[in-house]
């Protein structure tokens, strides 16, 4: 039973962390809005917000932008193209599709772009997990 509980803990932990992170951001946004309202009410010229509050305000202003989606599409496109090229090459028997995508990936590698690390960072950012630098040192 120890292996099963360890396995379940490994599966549940990232979900729990993402939920806690979301709740923390939500609380920071509410705190920042309350501080702004209080500053307006008092006609204060200075406003002190902590890092979490600034980040929450910044994220709330980005809700109507496509920036994150655009970056995600660009970073994941080589993997999607590789998958589609493999399927098309498998059905048609024409390896040119797969060869073309592989050549593109090799060109990215020649530019010293680590697609695995980029994908890892994009996935973490998509689920709002901070502390990416600690994951990258592994």
Phi and psi in radians as a Rosetta constraint file:
Dihedral C 1 N 2 CA 2 C 2 CIRCULARHARMONIC -1.151 0.35
Dihedral N 2 CA 2 C 2 N 3 CIRCULARHARMONIC -0.664 0.35
Dihedral C 2 N 3 CA 3 C 3 CIRCULARHARMONIC -1.190 0.35
Dihedral N 3 CA 3 C 3 N 4 CIRCULARHARMONIC -0.734 0.35
Dihedral C 3 N 4 CA 4 C 4 CIRCULARHARMONIC -1.116 0.35
Dihedral N 4 CA 4 C 4 N 5 CIRCULARHARMONIC -0.786 0.35
Dihedral C 4 N 5 CA 5 C 5 CIRCULARHARMONIC -1.164 0.35
Dihedral N 5 CA 5 C 5 N 6 CIRCULARHARMONIC -0.609 0.35
Dihedral C 5 N 6 CA 6 C 6 CIRCULARHARMONIC -1.137 0.35
Dihedral N 6 CA 6 C 6 N 7 CIRCULARHARMONIC -0.749 0.35
Dihedral C 6 N 7 CA 7 C 7 CIRCULARHARMONIC -1.105 0.35
Dihedral N 7 CA 7 C 7 N 8 CIRCULARHARMONIC -0.798 0.35
Dihedral C 7 N 8 CA 8 C 8 CIRCULARHARMONIC -1.119 0.35
Dihedral N 8 CA 8 C 8 N 9 CIRCULARHARMONIC -0.667 0.35
Dihedral C 8 N 9 CA 9 C 9 CIRCULARHARMONIC -1.083 0.35
Dihedral N 9 CA 9 C 9 N 10 CIRCULARHARMONIC -0.674 0.35
Dihedral C 9 N 10 CA 10 C 10 CIRCULARHARMONIC -1.152 0.35
Dihedral N 10 CA 10 C 10 N 11 CIRCULARHARMONIC -0.628 0.35
Dihedral C 10 N 11 CA 11 C 11 CIRCULARHARMONIC -1.309 0.35
Dihedral N 11 CA 11 C 11 N 12 CIRCULARHARMONIC -0.690 0.35
Dihedral C 11 N 12 CA 12 C 12 CIRCULARHARMONIC -1.399 0.35
Dihedral N 12 CA 12 C 12 N 13 CIRCULARHARMONIC -0.519 0.35
Dihedral C 12 N 13 CA 13 C 13 CIRCULARHARMONIC -0.979 0.35
Dihedral N 13 CA 13 C 13 N 14 CIRCULARHARMONIC -0.864 0.35
Dihedral C 13 N 14 CA 14 C 14 CIRCULARHARMONIC -1.098 0.35
Dihedral N 14 CA 14 C 14 N 15 CIRCULARHARMONIC -0.620 0.35
Dihedral C 14 N 15 CA 15 C 15 CIRCULARHARMONIC -1.164 0.35
Dihedral N 15 CA 15 C 15 N 16 CIRCULARHARMONIC -0.765 0.35
Dihedral C 15 N 16 CA 16 C 16 CIRCULARHARMONIC -1.102 0.35
Dihedral N 16 CA 16 C 16 N 17 CIRCULARHARMONIC -0.746 0.35
Dihedral C 16 N 17 CA 17 C 17 CIRCULARHARMONIC -1.097 0.35
Dihedral N 17 CA 17 C 17 N 18 CIRCULARHARMONIC -0.734 0.35
Dihedral C 17 N 18 CA 18 C 18 CIRCULARHARMONIC -1.123 0.35
Dihedral N 18 CA 18 C 18 N 19 CIRCULARHARMONIC -0.711 0.35
Dihedral C 18 N 19 CA 19 C 19 CIRCULARHARMONIC -1.125 0.35
Dihedral N 19 CA 19 C 19 N 20 CIRCULARHARMONIC -0.790 0.35
Dihedral C 19 N 20 CA 20 C 20 CIRCULARHARMONIC -1.104 0.35
Dihedral N 20 CA 20 C 20 N 21 CIRCULARHARMONIC -0.684 0.35
Dihedral C 20 N 21 CA 21 C 21 CIRCULARHARMONIC -1.100 0.35
Dihedral N 21 CA 21 C 21 N 22 CIRCULARHARMONIC -0.732 0.35
Dihedral C 21 N 22 CA 22 C 22 CIRCULARHARMONIC -1.139 0.35
Dihedral N 22 CA 22 C 22 N 23 CIRCULARHARMONIC -0.732 0.35
Dihedral C 22 N 23 CA 23 C 23 CIRCULARHARMONIC -1.123 0.35
Dihedral N 23 CA 23 C 23 N 24 CIRCULARHARMONIC -0.688 0.35
Dihedral C 23 N 24 CA 24 C 24 CIRCULARHARMONIC -1.120 0.35
Dihedral N 24 CA 24 C 24 N 25 CIRCULARHARMONIC -0.740 0.35
Dihedral C 24 N 25 CA 25 C 25 CIRCULARHARMONIC -1.117 0.35
Dihedral N 25 CA 25 C 25 N 26 CIRCULARHARMONIC -0.716 0.35
Dihedral C 25 N 26 CA 26 C 26 CIRCULARHARMONIC -1.103 0.35
Dihedral N 26 CA 26 C 26 N 27 CIRCULARHARMONIC -0.744 0.35
Dihedral C 26 N 27 CA 27 C 27 CIRCULARHARMONIC -1.147 0.35
Dihedral N 27 CA 27 C 27 N 28 CIRCULARHARMONIC -0.710 0.35
Dihedral C 27 N 28 CA 28 C 28 CIRCULARHARMONIC -1.133 0.35
Dihedral N 28 CA 28 C 28 N 29 CIRCULARHARMONIC -0.674 0.35
Dihedral C 28 N 29 CA 29 C 29 CIRCULARHARMONIC -1.127 0.35
Dihedral N 29 CA 29 C 29 N 30 CIRCULARHARMONIC -0.740 0.35
Dihedral C 29 N 30 CA 30 C 30 CIRCULARHARMONIC -1.130 0.35
Dihedral N 30 CA 30 C 30 N 31 CIRCULARHARMONIC -0.700 0.35
Dihedral C 30 N 31 CA 31 C 31 CIRCULARHARMONIC -1.103 0.35
Dihedral N 31 CA 31 C 31 N 32 CIRCULARHARMONIC -0.769 0.35
Dihedral C 31 N 32 CA 32 C 32 CIRCULARHARMONIC -1.104 0.35
Dihedral N 32 CA 32 C 32 N 33 CIRCULARHARMONIC -0.750 0.35
Dihedral C 32 N 33 CA 33 C 33 CIRCULARHARMONIC -1.113 0.35
Dihedral N 33 CA 33 C 33 N 34 CIRCULARHARMONIC -0.673 0.35
Dihedral C 33 N 34 CA 34 C 34 CIRCULARHARMONIC -1.144 0.35
Dihedral N 34 CA 34 C 34 N 35 CIRCULARHARMONIC -0.716 0.35
Dihedral C 34 N 35 CA 35 C 35 CIRCULARHARMONIC -1.124 0.35
Dihedral N 35 CA 35 C 35 N 36 CIRCULARHARMONIC -0.690 0.35
Dihedral C 35 N 36 CA 36 C 36 CIRCULARHARMONIC -1.146 0.35
Dihedral N 36 CA 36 C 36 N 37 CIRCULARHARMONIC -0.770 0.35
Dihedral C 36 N 37 CA 37 C 37 CIRCULARHARMONIC -1.077 0.35
Dihedral N 37 CA 37 C 37 N 38 CIRCULARHARMONIC -0.720 0.35
Dihedral C 37 N 38 CA 38 C 38 CIRCULARHARMONIC -1.152 0.35
Dihedral N 38 CA 38 C 38 N 39 CIRCULARHARMONIC -0.719 0.35
Dihedral C 38 N 39 CA 39 C 39 CIRCULARHARMONIC -1.125 0.35
Dihedral N 39 CA 39 C 39 N 40 CIRCULARHARMONIC -0.681 0.35
Dihedral C 39 N 40 CA 40 C 40 CIRCULARHARMONIC -1.133 0.35
Dihedral N 40 CA 40 C 40 N 41 CIRCULARHARMONIC -0.728 0.35
Dihedral C 40 N 41 CA 41 C 41 CIRCULARHARMONIC -1.121 0.35
Dihedral N 41 CA 41 C 41 N 42 CIRCULARHARMONIC -0.679 0.35
Dihedral C 41 N 42 CA 42 C 42 CIRCULARHARMONIC -1.540 0.35
Dihedral N 42 CA 42 C 42 N 43 CIRCULARHARMONIC 0.015 0.35
Dihedral C 42 N 43 CA 43 C 43 CIRCULARHARMONIC 0.949 0.35
Dihedral N 43 CA 43 C 43 N 44 CIRCULARHARMONIC 0.699 0.35
Dihedral C 43 N 44 CA 44 C 44 CIRCULARHARMONIC -1.386 0.35
Dihedral N 44 CA 44 C 44 N 45 CIRCULARHARMONIC 2.540 0.35
Dihedral C 44 N 45 CA 45 C 45 CIRCULARHARMONIC -1.700 0.35
Dihedral N 45 CA 45 C 45 N 46 CIRCULARHARMONIC -0.221 0.35
Dihedral C 45 N 46 CA 46 C 46 CIRCULARHARMONIC -2.067 0.35
Dihedral N 46 CA 46 C 46 N 47 CIRCULARHARMONIC 2.538 0.35
Dihedral C 46 N 47 CA 47 C 47 CIRCULARHARMONIC -2.415 0.35
Dihedral N 47 CA 47 C 47 N 48 CIRCULARHARMONIC 2.197 0.35
Dihedral C 47 N 48 CA 48 C 48 CIRCULARHARMONIC -1.897 0.35
Dihedral N 48 CA 48 C 48 N 49 CIRCULARHARMONIC 2.026 0.35
Dihedral C 48 N 49 CA 49 C 49 CIRCULARHARMONIC -2.116 0.35
Dihedral N 49 CA 49 C 49 N 50 CIRCULARHARMONIC 2.513 0.35
Dihedral C 49 N 50 CA 50 C 50 CIRCULARHARMONIC -1.424 0.35
Dihedral N 50 CA 50 C 50 N 51 CIRCULARHARMONIC 3.054 0.35
Dihedral C 50 N 51 CA 51 C 51 CIRCULARHARMONIC -1.033 0.35
Dihedral N 51 CA 51 C 51 N 52 CIRCULARHARMONIC -0.724 0.35
Dihedral C 51 N 52 CA 52 C 52 CIRCULARHARMONIC -1.114 0.35
Dihedral N 52 CA 52 C 52 N 53 CIRCULARHARMONIC -0.671 0.35
Dihedral C 52 N 53 CA 53 C 53 CIRCULARHARMONIC -1.195 0.35
Dihedral N 53 CA 53 C 53 N 54 CIRCULARHARMONIC -0.736 0.35
Dihedral C 53 N 54 CA 54 C 54 CIRCULARHARMONIC -1.078 0.35
Dihedral N 54 CA 54 C 54 N 55 CIRCULARHARMONIC -0.759 0.35
Dihedral C 54 N 55 CA 55 C 55 CIRCULARHARMONIC -1.116 0.35
Dihedral N 55 CA 55 C 55 N 56 CIRCULARHARMONIC -0.720 0.35
Dihedral C 55 N 56 CA 56 C 56 CIRCULARHARMONIC -1.109 0.35
Dihedral N 56 CA 56 C 56 N 57 CIRCULARHARMONIC -0.731 0.35
Dihedral C 56 N 57 CA 57 C 57 CIRCULARHARMONIC -1.128 0.35
Dihedral N 57 CA 57 C 57 N 58 CIRCULARHARMONIC -0.730 0.35
Dihedral C 57 N 58 CA 58 C 58 CIRCULARHARMONIC -1.108 0.35
Dihedral N 58 CA 58 C 58 N 59 CIRCULARHARMONIC -0.743 0.35
Dihedral C 58 N 59 CA 59 C 59 CIRCULARHARMONIC -1.163 0.35
Dihedral N 59 CA 59 C 59 N 60 CIRCULARHARMONIC -0.653 0.35
Dihedral C 59 N 60 CA 60 C 60 CIRCULARHARMONIC -1.170 0.35
Dihedral N 60 CA 60 C 60 N 61 CIRCULARHARMONIC -0.504 0.35
Dihedral C 60 N 61 CA 61 C 61 CIRCULARHARMONIC -1.354 0.35
Dihedral N 61 CA 61 C 61 N 62 CIRCULARHARMONIC -0.285 0.35
Dihedral C 61 N 62 CA 62 C 62 CIRCULARHARMONIC -1.652 0.35
Dihedral N 62 CA 62 C 62 N 63 CIRCULARHARMONIC 0.052 0.35
Dihedral C 62 N 63 CA 63 C 63 CIRCULARHARMONIC -1.041 0.35
Dihedral N 63 CA 63 C 63 N 64 CIRCULARHARMONIC -0.513 0.35
Dihedral C 63 N 64 CA 64 C 64 CIRCULARHARMONIC -1.759 0.35
Dihedral N 64 CA 64 C 64 N 65 CIRCULARHARMONIC 0.340 0.35
Dihedral C 64 N 65 CA 65 C 65 CIRCULARHARMONIC -1.911 0.35
Dihedral N 65 CA 65 C 65 N 66 CIRCULARHARMONIC 2.852 0.35
Dihedral C 65 N 66 CA 66 C 66 CIRCULARHARMONIC -1.827 0.35
Dihedral N 66 CA 66 C 66 N 67 CIRCULARHARMONIC 0.170 0.35
Dihedral C 66 N 67 CA 67 C 67 CIRCULARHARMONIC -0.975 0.35
Dihedral N 67 CA 67 C 67 N 68 CIRCULARHARMONIC -0.923 0.35
Dihedral C 67 N 68 CA 68 C 68 CIRCULARHARMONIC -1.097 0.35
Dihedral N 68 CA 68 C 68 N 69 CIRCULARHARMONIC -0.725 0.35
Dihedral C 68 N 69 CA 69 C 69 CIRCULARHARMONIC -1.139 0.35
Dihedral N 69 CA 69 C 69 N 70 CIRCULARHARMONIC -0.700 0.35
Dihedral C 69 N 70 CA 70 C 70 CIRCULARHARMONIC -1.068 0.35
Dihedral N 70 CA 70 C 70 N 71 CIRCULARHARMONIC -0.832 0.35
Dihedral C 70 N 71 CA 71 C 71 CIRCULARHARMONIC -1.090 0.35
Dihedral N 71 CA 71 C 71 N 72 CIRCULARHARMONIC -0.733 0.35
Dihedral C 71 N 72 CA 72 C 72 CIRCULARHARMONIC -1.086 0.35
Dihedral N 72 CA 72 C 72 N 73 CIRCULARHARMONIC -0.751 0.35
Dihedral C 72 N 73 CA 73 C 73 CIRCULARHARMONIC -1.108 0.35
Dihedral N 73 CA 73 C 73 N 74 CIRCULARHARMONIC -0.781 0.35
Dihedral C 73 N 74 CA 74 C 74 CIRCULARHARMONIC -1.118 0.35
Dihedral N 74 CA 74 C 74 N 75 CIRCULARHARMONIC -0.784 0.35
Dihedral C 74 N 75 CA 75 C 75 CIRCULARHARMONIC -1.209 0.35
Dihedral N 75 CA 75 C 75 N 76 CIRCULARHARMONIC -0.648 0.35
Dihedral C 75 N 76 CA 76 C 76 CIRCULARHARMONIC -1.508 0.35
Dihedral N 76 CA 76 C 76 N 77 CIRCULARHARMONIC -0.202 0.35
Dihedral C 76 N 77 CA 77 C 77 CIRCULARHARMONIC -1.020 0.35
Dihedral N 77 CA 77 C 77 N 78 CIRCULARHARMONIC -0.692 0.35
Dihedral C 77 N 78 CA 78 C 78 CIRCULARHARMONIC -1.047 0.35
Dihedral N 78 CA 78 C 78 N 79 CIRCULARHARMONIC -0.635 0.35
Dihedral C 78 N 79 CA 79 C 79 CIRCULARHARMONIC -1.238 0.35
Dihedral N 79 CA 79 C 79 N 80 CIRCULARHARMONIC -0.713 0.35
Dihedral C 79 N 80 CA 80 C 80 CIRCULARHARMONIC -1.139 0.35
Dihedral N 80 CA 80 C 80 N 81 CIRCULARHARMONIC -0.779 0.35
Dihedral C 80 N 81 CA 81 C 81 CIRCULARHARMONIC -1.102 0.35
Dihedral N 81 CA 81 C 81 N 82 CIRCULARHARMONIC -0.689 0.35
Dihedral C 81 N 82 CA 82 C 82 CIRCULARHARMONIC -1.092 0.35
Dihedral N 82 CA 82 C 82 N 83 CIRCULARHARMONIC -0.771 0.35
Dihedral C 82 N 83 CA 83 C 83 CIRCULARHARMONIC -1.092 0.35
Dihedral N 83 CA 83 C 83 N 84 CIRCULARHARMONIC -0.840 0.35
Dihedral C 83 N 84 CA 84 C 84 CIRCULARHARMONIC -1.125 0.35
Dihedral N 84 CA 84 C 84 N 85 CIRCULARHARMONIC -0.702 0.35
Dihedral C 84 N 85 CA 85 C 85 CIRCULARHARMONIC -1.111 0.35
Dihedral N 85 CA 85 C 85 N 86 CIRCULARHARMONIC -0.677 0.35
Dihedral C 85 N 86 CA 86 C 86 CIRCULARHARMONIC -1.111 0.35
Dihedral N 86 CA 86 C 86 N 87 CIRCULARHARMONIC -0.719 0.35
Dihedral C 86 N 87 CA 87 C 87 CIRCULARHARMONIC -1.155 0.35
Dihedral N 87 CA 87 C 87 N 88 CIRCULARHARMONIC -0.824 0.35
Dihedral C 87 N 88 CA 88 C 88 CIRCULARHARMONIC -1.103 0.35
Dihedral N 88 CA 88 C 88 N 89 CIRCULARHARMONIC -0.758 0.35
Dihedral C 88 N 89 CA 89 C 89 CIRCULARHARMONIC -1.112 0.35
Dihedral N 89 CA 89 C 89 N 90 CIRCULARHARMONIC -0.644 0.35
Dihedral C 89 N 90 CA 90 C 90 CIRCULARHARMONIC -1.149 0.35
Dihedral N 90 CA 90 C 90 N 91 CIRCULARHARMONIC -0.707 0.35
Dihedral C 90 N 91 CA 91 C 91 CIRCULARHARMONIC -1.335 0.35
Dihedral N 91 CA 91 C 91 N 92 CIRCULARHARMONIC -0.647 0.35
Dihedral C 91 N 92 CA 92 C 92 CIRCULARHARMONIC -1.625 0.35
Dihedral N 92 CA 92 C 92 N 93 CIRCULARHARMONIC -0.372 0.35
Dihedral C 92 N 93 CA 93 C 93 CIRCULARHARMONIC 1.367 0.35
Dihedral N 93 CA 93 C 93 N 94 CIRCULARHARMONIC 0.046 0.35
Dihedral C 93 N 94 CA 94 C 94 CIRCULARHARMONIC -1.666 0.35
Dihedral N 94 CA 94 C 94 N 95 CIRCULARHARMONIC 1.921 0.35
Dihedral C 94 N 95 CA 95 C 95 CIRCULARHARMONIC -1.423 0.35
Dihedral N 95 CA 95 C 95 N 96 CIRCULARHARMONIC -0.023 0.35
Dihedral C 95 N 96 CA 96 C 96 CIRCULARHARMONIC -1.067 0.35
Dihedral N 96 CA 96 C 96 N 97 CIRCULARHARMONIC -0.599 0.35
Dihedral C 96 N 97 CA 97 C 97 CIRCULARHARMONIC -1.103 0.35
Dihedral N 97 CA 97 C 97 N 98 CIRCULARHARMONIC -0.854 0.35
Dihedral C 97 N 98 CA 98 C 98 CIRCULARHARMONIC -1.164 0.35
Dihedral N 98 CA 98 C 98 N 99 CIRCULARHARMONIC -0.697 0.35
Dihedral C 98 N 99 CA 99 C 99 CIRCULARHARMONIC -1.100 0.35
Dihedral N 99 CA 99 C 99 N 100 CIRCULARHARMONIC -0.682 0.35
Dihedral C 99 N 100 CA 100 C 100 CIRCULARHARMONIC -1.126 0.35
Dihedral N 100 CA 100 C 100 N 101 CIRCULARHARMONIC -0.775 0.35
Dihedral C 100 N 101 CA 101 C 101 CIRCULARHARMONIC -1.176 0.35
Dihedral N 101 CA 101 C 101 N 102 CIRCULARHARMONIC -0.725 0.35
Dihedral C 101 N 102 CA 102 C 102 CIRCULARHARMONIC -1.061 0.35
Dihedral N 102 CA 102 C 102 N 103 CIRCULARHARMONIC -0.678 0.35
Dihedral C 102 N 103 CA 103 C 103 CIRCULARHARMONIC -1.108 0.35
Dihedral N 103 CA 103 C 103 N 104 CIRCULARHARMONIC -0.727 0.35
Dihedral C 103 N 104 CA 104 C 104 CIRCULARHARMONIC -1.081 0.35
Dihedral N 104 CA 104 C 104 N 105 CIRCULARHARMONIC -0.736 0.35
Dihedral C 104 N 105 CA 105 C 105 CIRCULARHARMONIC -1.150 0.35
Dihedral N 105 CA 105 C 105 N 106 CIRCULARHARMONIC -0.682 0.35
Dihedral C 105 N 106 CA 106 C 106 CIRCULARHARMONIC -1.113 0.35
Dihedral N 106 CA 106 C 106 N 107 CIRCULARHARMONIC -0.624 0.35
Dihedral C 106 N 107 CA 107 C 107 CIRCULARHARMONIC -1.162 0.35
Dihedral N 107 CA 107 C 107 N 108 CIRCULARHARMONIC -0.671 0.35
Dihedral C 107 N 108 CA 108 C 108 CIRCULARHARMONIC -1.128 0.35
Dihedral N 108 CA 108 C 108 N 109 CIRCULARHARMONIC -0.712 0.35
Dihedral C 108 N 109 CA 109 C 109 CIRCULARHARMONIC -1.122 0.35
Dihedral N 109 CA 109 C 109 N 110 CIRCULARHARMONIC -0.609 0.35
Dihedral C 109 N 110 CA 110 C 110 CIRCULARHARMONIC -1.139 0.35
Dihedral N 110 CA 110 C 110 N 111 CIRCULARHARMONIC -0.452 0.35
Dihedral C 110 N 111 CA 111 C 111 CIRCULARHARMONIC -1.453 0.35
Dihedral N 111 CA 111 C 111 N 112 CIRCULARHARMONIC 0.075 0.35
Dihedral C 111 N 112 CA 112 C 112 CIRCULARHARMONIC 1.166 0.35
Dihedral N 112 CA 112 C 112 N 113 CIRCULARHARMONIC 0.697 0.35
Dihedral C 112 N 113 CA 113 C 113 CIRCULARHARMONIC -1.729 0.35
Dihedral N 113 CA 113 C 113 N 114 CIRCULARHARMONIC 2.100 0.35
Dihedral C 113 N 114 CA 114 C 114 CIRCULARHARMONIC -1.619 0.35
Dihedral N 114 CA 114 C 114 N 115 CIRCULARHARMONIC 1.748 0.35
Dihedral C 114 N 115 CA 115 C 115 CIRCULARHARMONIC -1.137 0.35
Dihedral N 115 CA 115 C 115 N 116 CIRCULARHARMONIC -0.592 0.35
Dihedral C 115 N 116 CA 116 C 116 CIRCULARHARMONIC -1.104 0.35
Dihedral N 116 CA 116 C 116 N 117 CIRCULARHARMONIC -0.802 0.35
Dihedral C 116 N 117 CA 117 C 117 CIRCULARHARMONIC -1.151 0.35
Dihedral N 117 CA 117 C 117 N 118 CIRCULARHARMONIC -0.713 0.35
Dihedral C 117 N 118 CA 118 C 118 CIRCULARHARMONIC -1.075 0.35
Dihedral N 118 CA 118 C 118 N 119 CIRCULARHARMONIC -0.761 0.35
Dihedral C 118 N 119 CA 119 C 119 CIRCULARHARMONIC -1.092 0.35
Dihedral N 119 CA 119 C 119 N 120 CIRCULARHARMONIC -0.726 0.35
Dihedral C 119 N 120 CA 120 C 120 CIRCULARHARMONIC -1.053 0.35
Dihedral N 120 CA 120 C 120 N 121 CIRCULARHARMONIC -0.809 0.35
Dihedral C 120 N 121 CA 121 C 121 CIRCULARHARMONIC -1.139 0.35
Dihedral N 121 CA 121 C 121 N 122 CIRCULARHARMONIC -0.735 0.35
Dihedral C 121 N 122 CA 122 C 122 CIRCULARHARMONIC -1.123 0.35
Dihedral N 122 CA 122 C 122 N 123 CIRCULARHARMONIC -0.719 0.35
Dihedral C 122 N 123 CA 123 C 123 CIRCULARHARMONIC -1.138 0.35
Dihedral N 123 CA 123 C 123 N 124 CIRCULARHARMONIC -0.767 0.35
Dihedral C 123 N 124 CA 124 C 124 CIRCULARHARMONIC -1.088 0.35
Dihedral N 124 CA 124 C 124 N 125 CIRCULARHARMONIC -0.735 0.35
Dihedral C 124 N 125 CA 125 C 125 CIRCULARHARMONIC -1.154 0.35
Dihedral N 125 CA 125 C 125 N 126 CIRCULARHARMONIC -0.608 0.35
Dihedral C 125 N 126 CA 126 C 126 CIRCULARHARMONIC -1.120 0.35
Dihedral N 126 CA 126 C 126 N 127 CIRCULARHARMONIC -0.568 0.35
Dihedral C 126 N 127 CA 127 C 127 CIRCULARHARMONIC -1.768 0.35
Dihedral N 127 CA 127 C 127 N 128 CIRCULARHARMONIC 0.227 0.35
Dihedral C 127 N 128 CA 128 C 128 CIRCULARHARMONIC 1.037 0.35
Dihedral N 128 CA 128 C 128 N 129 CIRCULARHARMONIC 0.787 0.35
Dihedral C 128 N 129 CA 129 C 129 CIRCULARHARMONIC -1.761 0.35
Dihedral N 129 CA 129 C 129 N 130 CIRCULARHARMONIC 2.129 0.35
Dihedral C 129 N 130 CA 130 C 130 CIRCULARHARMONIC -1.531 0.35
Dihedral N 130 CA 130 C 130 N 131 CIRCULARHARMONIC 3.110 0.35
Dihedral C 130 N 131 CA 131 C 131 CIRCULARHARMONIC 1.433 0.35
Dihedral N 131 CA 131 C 131 N 132 CIRCULARHARMONIC 0.539 0.35
Dihedral C 131 N 132 CA 132 C 132 CIRCULARHARMONIC -1.053 0.35
Dihedral N 132 CA 132 C 132 N 133 CIRCULARHARMONIC -0.601 0.35
Dihedral C 132 N 133 CA 133 C 133 CIRCULARHARMONIC -1.080 0.35
Dihedral N 133 CA 133 C 133 N 134 CIRCULARHARMONIC -0.589 0.35
Dihedral C 133 N 134 CA 134 C 134 CIRCULARHARMONIC -1.217 0.35
Dihedral N 134 CA 134 C 134 N 135 CIRCULARHARMONIC -0.563 0.35
Dihedral C 134 N 135 CA 135 C 135 CIRCULARHARMONIC -1.264 0.35
Dihedral N 135 CA 135 C 135 N 136 CIRCULARHARMONIC -0.580 0.35
Dihedral C 135 N 136 CA 136 C 136 CIRCULARHARMONIC -1.285 0.35
Dihedral N 136 CA 136 C 136 N 137 CIRCULARHARMONIC -0.330 0.35
Dihedral C 136 N 137 CA 137 C 137 CIRCULARHARMONIC -1.442 0.35
Dihedral N 137 CA 137 C 137 N 138 CIRCULARHARMONIC -0.012 0.35
